[in-house]
């Protein structure tokens, strides 16, 4: 009898030990913390600099996974999977996002303040909960579609074929040929084109830096940019049908005498000054597509110096072609006639691209499609 009783007790003790081992095994795998963040996101840096993740990592049975989403496709995919599983609204998606996986379910916090204030307590009780603080959240949506390099190339090509950019260059080259020689026209034409490239490239860097510094209020900025680009697209398409009637995106007529006066001076300083002034005054013509592309680069985190260089090289390529074409004997009248004949179609193409880009911009905020 004693043996049987001992056997039964031993069996129960064995079961309890197994249950404890299993419970501990489950416990060891129950507290996974997924911290989704992005390079350049100030609210993500607030969480990282607070030291809360290091403190959480010291808690027993807690594993921290830091997943950078702007530059890692797999991490963006994982972000999207969690966001869908947790039912996070597309409008609320952004970084930093922190997900706690416990045996009782999931907790998640969006924004720096909810993460810093709730992480340790949530790991202790493991009760499913959520917290969202919009002002502690980057509005960039990590699972947005990446802006492809082909989108950038196509937009740059359309932007580059713009009558605004051609007119002053043709006049400058004609003036140089009349005053000096085709060789001097080639030299100054290339310098003028290079100055425009530098101004536009520098402007792009400045806009991207500004957008990054204003990440906390980026949504109204993106919406404003989308509306401006949309209006610009409508005006460009209007000019295809009724050019010169009402508002048009072109170099102000009042500046043309000034530009012609500078061009006729024919000095190196005058050409550099001309390139700077033209770059600034022709922004109403060419700035819409550029602004849209820069905004989309920021939203989709596809920005890089190489992309900006590529865009601006394509933008000035037609100017380079015009310079060499005129150097090798093509008359300015021929090019002027071609530009005049096709400017309506150039504006139509620019207008359509601007409308598409504006819809893409606004959709990145409101997720209509």
Protein Blocks (a to p, Z undefined) as FASTA:
>chain_A
ZZmmmmmmmmmmmmmmmmmmmmmmmmmmmmccdddddehiaklmmmmmnommmmmmmpgh
iacddddfklmmklmmmmmmmmmmnopafklgccdddddddfkbccddedjklmmmmmmm
mmmnopacddddfklccfbdfkbccddfklmmmmmmmmmmcfklmmmmmmmmmmmmmmmc
mklmmmmmmmmmmmmmmmmmmmmmmmmmmmmmmmmmmmmmmmmmmmmmmmmmmmmmmmmm
mghiajaddddfklmmmmmmmmmnopaklmmmmmmmmmmmmmmmmmmmmmmmmmmmmmno
pacfklmmmmmmmmmmmmmmmmmmmmnopafklmmmmmmmmmmmmmmmmmmmmmmmmmmm
mmmmnomZZ
